[in-house]
Amino acid sequence: MQVLLVSLAVIAFLAIVLEEVIHVNKAKTTLFLGTLSWILLFLFPQHGLSRDEIQLALNENLLEIATLWLFLMAAMTFVAYLNHQGLIESMIYKLLPARISEKSLLFLVAVFSFVFSSLSDNITATLVSITLVLSLNLEPKKTLKFAVLVVFSVNSGGVALITGDVTTLMIFLDNKVAIEDLLWLALPSFFSVMLLSLMFSFSLSGEVHIEDKSRREDLVGKRIAAIFLGTIIATIMLNVYAQIPPVLTFLFGLSIMFLVGRIFYRGDKRDNMLDYLRVIEYDTLLFFLGILLLVGMLKEIGVLDSLVQLYQYMPIEYANFSMGLISSLVDNVPLTAAVLKSNIEMSPQSWLSLTYGVGVGGSLLVIGSAAGIVAMSKIPAMNFFSYMRYFAYLLIAYSAGYAGSLVVGQMLY
């Protein structure tokens, strides 16, 4: 049965990879195989587990999924409104010159994505950054390159802050690293983003003409944009000082958006602010649901725990590097939890390198991070194979950043 369950996860991965060949949406295949795997777990319990214990594990898995779903829904609804009103485009037109070289634009997008993801969560940063890229109206091949850079930059941006990445927070809360030492990870993270930008820039030689097509902004639209920004800031502050879950703050901000729109707004073509809930990408949410069900199943049958055995056969630095590679296939949260629960003896320097590895390694494949999945839902040209074309560049940038994390660790300890 364990072989069958692992096979289902492999089939799901292959279905994602071959989506363009089999012409079946990845959300459908992952949802089918994810739910089937848990049904089989209930029918044929593993390792002597009772059905009550499996039910408890499923409830925990569904709680994690529901939290992510609600957060994604709130963030996507905000961005859908800002896109509909043209507010993000207006901001871009105001900040960027009328003419700019593609190389300069590439570096600006990388810096924006890196900094914004440090201030907000990865999903919101990806949504806003991808919206920025799409508004530039580049040719599809260049749009794809910019989007790949966004995914890597977003994942790199939050790795040094406990509010920027869940795995960083987990390692910090387990008292493996100090918060002031974590901040130093921003240096190798930013270096790796600039290195990737440099490699991508070699093939760019054109110039982008940014024609100001911004619409006349109304007062209520600006208020809702301010609510969005305030929600991001409040999410960070309330999580740090009061441990309030980000999803709760974002839903509260969303409710304020609905109320403000209902009371004051009259210029929107939509009859109801709630209509924006209907235009978000539910196939992305269903894909997340299927993927996380499969990962939860793998965790339940002990497959993720077996990955930790790498530390018995490799030096810690190589094992941490490999964990980053594995996180491009397996969600980094349960992977990090498995490492923490294994009670592996590591120095603070090694924990820093692990933090970088699991935080940025998911960028190597498009399915390895929430940022990649969100970007794939927004960019028509982005799929598993088109993203894989940049694997070598991503691996070089990731390896350079990981080496930098080792250097930072040696300097600090």
Secondary structure as UniProt FT lines:
FT   HELIX           2..17
FT   HELIX           19..22
FT   HELIX           26..43
FT   TURN            47..48
FT   HELIX           51..85
FT   HELIX           87..95
FT   STRAND          99..101
FT   HELIX           102..119
FT   HELIX           122..135
FT   HELIX           140..157
FT   TURN            158..160
FT   TURN            162..164
FT   HELIX           166..173
FT   TURN            174..175
FT   HELIX           179..182
FT   HELIX           183..185
FT   HELIX           186..201
FT   TURN            202..203
FT   STRAND          207..209
FT   HELIX           219..242
FT   HELIX           246..264
FT   HELIX           273..279
FT   HELIX           282..300
FT   TURN            301..302
FT   HELIX           303..307
FT   TURN            308..309
FT   HELIX           310..313
FT   HELIX           316..326
FT   TURN            327..329
FT   HELIX           332..341
FT   TURN            342..343
FT   HELIX           348..360
FT   HELIX           361..364
FT   TURN            366..367
FT   HELIX           370..378
FT   TURN            380..381
FT   HELIX           384..388
FT   TURN            389..390
FT   HELIX           391..412
//
